[in-house]
Amino acid sequence: MSDSLLTIRDLRVRVEDREILHGISLDIKPGETHVIMGPNGAGKSTLGNAVMGNPSYEVTGGEIFFEGKDLLPMNVSERAKSGIYMSFQNPLEVPGVTLGNFIKTALEQKTGGHVRIWDFRKKMLEAMKVLQMDPSYADRDLNVGFSGGEKKKAEILQLMLLAPSLAILDETDSGLDVDAVRTVSAGISEFQKNQDSALIIITHNAAILNSLSVDHVHILVDGNLAGSGGASLVEEINENGFSAYENREQVH
């Protein structure tokens, strides 16, 4: 476990009275990008939420270790402070808190120290330029009145500035047009340059992967890990879909 950033062993997760994940195991090392693919309802988002500690997702079995520490006793805030970040399919609106102040406060909580406003604004504007994001959004209330595309860009802006050790991107490409996907991919690509961090991309659409480096691809079907492979697996899924994996036994 020592060389792994994130270790998941035989993870079982339920929501209300239904078990969604039936014993998932993964090892993710620093510098790696792992893609989780699968049909709708396969348990992809459940996996991300379980790692992040969303209380709506009950872990009923298995282990999750991050940097050698047991994550299961930690709440969402503690996991975030330890260096885990998750973007959401439908980012929440936060009236009264600007995008810039939200990120600055999160960064201070992560580092435990004061962040100089001038240095922070400079880095934020540089990141917004990469994302082709209007600088005025930094002073607007978080996600309030943002289009779907701007909400996704705001999520990637947080990723770039917070520089977590582990980032989980849940359907970040959902609802984006071709140009927006390229722009968001540029921000993710910047994050990938940090070889001390790892990335989990949850998606059923390979478009966002076209310009990204991918190390491992995992196929989830009905809450089971039905297959794993390299980046070439993405093209296989694009051509043939998930049908070849639907009747396989779980991969351990």
C-alpha positions in Angstrom: 0.0 0.0 0.0 3.0 2.3 0.5 3.5 3.2 -3.1 -0.3 3.8 -3.7 -2.0 7.2 -3.2 -5.4 5.6 -3.0 -6.2 2.0 -2.2 -9.7 0.6 -2.4 -10.3 -3.0 -1.2 -13.5 -5.0 -1.6 -15.6 -1.8 -1.3 -19.3 -2.3 -0.8 -21.7 0.6 -0.8 -25.4 0.9 -0.4 -27.9 3.8 -0.8 -30.9 3.4 1.4 -31.9 -0.3 1.1 -30.0 -1.1 -2.1 -26.4 -2.2 -2.5 -24.9 -0.3 -5.4 -21.2 -1.4 -5.3 -20.5 -5.1 -4.8 -16.8 -5.3 -3.8 -14.7 -2.9 -5.8 -10.9 -2.9 -5.6 -8.5 -0.3 -7.1 -5.0 0.9 -6.6 -4.1 4.4 -7.8 -0.5 5.7 -7.7 0.7 9.4 -7.8 0.9 10.8 -11.3 -1.7 8.3 -12.7 -5.0 9.1 -14.4 -7.7 6.5 -14.1 -10.9 6.6 -16.1 -14.1 4.9 -14.8 -16.6 4.1 -17.5 -19.8 2.2 -17.7 -23.5 2.5 -18.6 -25.9 4.7 -16.7 -26.6 3.2 -13.2 -23.4 1.2 -13.1 -22.2 2.8 -9.9 -19.6 5.2 -11.2 -20.8 8.2 -9.3 -21.4 6.0 -6.2 -17.7 5.1 -6.2 -16.6 8.7 -6.3 -19.1 9.8 -3.6 -17.9 6.9 -1.4 -14.3 8.0 -1.6 -15.3 11.6 -0.9 -17.4 10.5 2.1 -20.8 11.7 1.0 -23.0 10.6 4.0 -25.8 9.5 1.7 -23.6 6.6 0.5 -23.1 4.0 3.3 -20.0 1.9 3.1 -21.0 -1.6 4.4 -17.8 -3.4 3.7 -14.2 -3.0 2.5 -11.5 -0.4 3.0 -10.4 2.9 1.6 -6.9 4.2 2.3 -5.5 7.5 1.2 -1.8 8.2 1.6 -1.8 5.3 4.0 -4.5 6.7 6.2 -7.9 5.0 6.7 -10.5 7.3 5.1 -13.6 5.7 6.5 -13.6 7.4 9.9 -13.2 10.8 8.2 -16.1 13.1 7.2 -16.2 15.0 3.9 -14.5 18.1 5.3 -11.6 16.1 6.7 -11.1 14.2 3.5 -11.1 17.5 1.6 -8.5 19.0 3.9 -6.4 15.8 3.5 -6.1 16.6 -0.2 -9.1 15.0 -2.0 -11.3 17.1 -4.4 -14.4 16.1 -6.2 -16.3 18.0 -8.9 -20.0 17.3 -9.4 -22.3 16.7 -12.2 -24.6 19.5 -11.0 -22.6 22.1 -9.0 -24.5 23.8 -6.3 -25.2 27.6 -6.3 -23.9 29.5 -3.2 -25.5 32.9 -3.0 -23.5 35.5 -1.0 -20.1 33.9 -1.6 -18.1 34.9 -4.6 -16.3 32.3 -6.7 -12.9 33.9 -5.8 -13.6 34.1 -2.1 -14.9 30.5 -2.0 -11.6 29.2 -3.6 -9.4 31.4 -1.4 -11.1 30.2 1.8 -10.9 26.6 0.7 -7.2 27.0 -0.1 -6.6 28.5 3.4 -8.4 25.7 5.0 -6.4 23.2 3.1 -3.0 24.8 3.8 -3.8 26.0 7.3 -2.3 29.4 6.6 -3.1 32.8 5.2 -3.2 33.2 1.4 -1.9 36.6 0.1 -4.7 38.1 -1.9 -2.5 39.6 -4.6 -0.7 36.3 -5.3 -4.0 34.4 -5.2 -5.7 36.8 -7.7 -2.7 36.6 -10.1 -2.8 32.8 -10.1 -6.6 32.8 -10.4 -6.6 35.1 -13.4 -3.9 33.0 -15.1 -6.0 29.9 -14.6 -9.1 31.6 -15.9 -7.3 32.6 -19.0 -6.5 28.9 -19.7 -10.2 28.2 -19.3 -11.2 31.1 -21.5 -13.3 32.3 -18.5 -14.4 35.9 -18.1 -12.5 37.4 -15.1 -15.7 39.0 -13.9 -16.9 35.6 -12.8 -14.4 35.7 -9.9 -16.5 38.3 -8.3 -19.9 36.8 -8.9 -21.7 34.6 -6.4 -20.6 31.0 -6.8 -22.5 29.4 -9.7 -25.4 31.8 -9.3 -26.7 32.6 -12.8 -23.8 30.6 -14.4 -24.5 28.6 -17.5 -23.9 24.9 -17.4 -20.6 25.4 -19.1 -19.5 28.2 -16.8 -20.3 26.0 -13.8 -18.1 23.2 -15.1 -15.3 25.7 -15.8 -15.7 27.0 -12.2 -15.2 23.4 -11.0 -12.0 23.0 -13.0 -10.8 26.5 -11.8 -11.1 25.2 -8.3 -9.1 22.0 -9.3 -6.3 24.1 -10.8 -6.0 26.4 -7.8 -6.5 24.0 -5.0 -4.1 21.5 -6.6 -5.4 18.4 -4.6 -3.4 15.2 -4.2 -6.4 13.3 -5.6 -9.1 14.8 -7.9 -12.3 13.0 -8.8 -14.1 14.5 -11.8 -17.7 13.2 -12.0 -19.2 13.6 -15.5 -17.4 17.0 -15.9 -18.1 16.8 -19.7 -21.9 16.4 -19.1 -23.9 19.0 -21.1 -20.8 20.7 -22.6 -20.5 21.5 -26.3 -17.4 20.6 -28.3 -15.6 23.9 -27.7 -16.3 23.8 -23.9 -15.0 20.2 -23.7 -11.7 21.3 -25.3 -11.4 24.2 -22.9 -12.2 22.2 -19.8 -9.7 19.5 -21.0 -7.0 22.2 -21.2 -7.5 22.9 -17.5 -7.4 19.2 -16.6 -4.3 18.8 -18.7 -2.6 21.6 -16.6 -3.5 19.7 -13.4 -2.0 16.5 -14.9 1.4 18.1 -15.0 1.7 17.6 -11.3 3.2 14.1 -11.0 2.5 14.0 -7.2 -1.2 14.1 -7.8 -3.6 11.5 -9.3 -6.9 11.9 -11.2 -10.0 9.8 -11.5 -12.3 10.7 -14.4 -15.8 9.3 -14.2 -17.5 9.5 -17.6 -19.5 7.6 -20.2 -18.4 10.0 -23.0 -14.8 9.7 -24.3 -14.7 13.1 -25.9 -13.1 14.7 -22.8 -10.3 12.1 -23.0 -9.1 12.9 -26.5 -6.5 15.4 -25.4 -5.7 13.9 -22.0 -3.1 11.3 -21.0 -4.8 8.2 -19.6 -3.0 5.4 -17.8 -5.8 3.0 -16.8 -9.5 2.5 -17.8 -11.9 0.5 -15.6 -15.4 -0.7 -16.7 -18.1 -0.8 -14.1 -21.3 -2.7 -14.8 -24.1 -3.3 -12.3 -21.8 -2.3 -9.4 -19.1 -4.7 -10.4 -15.6 -4.1 -11.9 -16.1 -5.9 -15.2 -12.8 -5.1 -16.9 -9.6 -3.0 -16.7 -7.0 -2.0 -19.2 -5.0 0.7 -20.8 -6.1 3.8 -22.8 -6.9 1.6 -25.8 -9.9 0.3 -23.9 -11.6 3.7 -24.5 -11.6 3.1 -28.2 -12.9 -0.4 -27.8 -15.9 1.0 -25.8 -16.5 3.7 -28.3 -16.7 1.0 -31.1 -18.5 -1.8 -29.3 -20.2 -0.3 -26.2 -20.4 -2.1 -22.9 -22.3 -5.2 -24.0 -19.2 -7.4 -24.0 -18.7 -6.7 -20.3 -22.3 -7.0 -19.1 -22.1 -10.7 -18.3 -18.6 -10.9 -17.0 -17.7 -11.8 -13.5 -16.2 -9.2 -11.3 -12.5 -8.5 -11.8 -10.4 -8.7 -8.6 
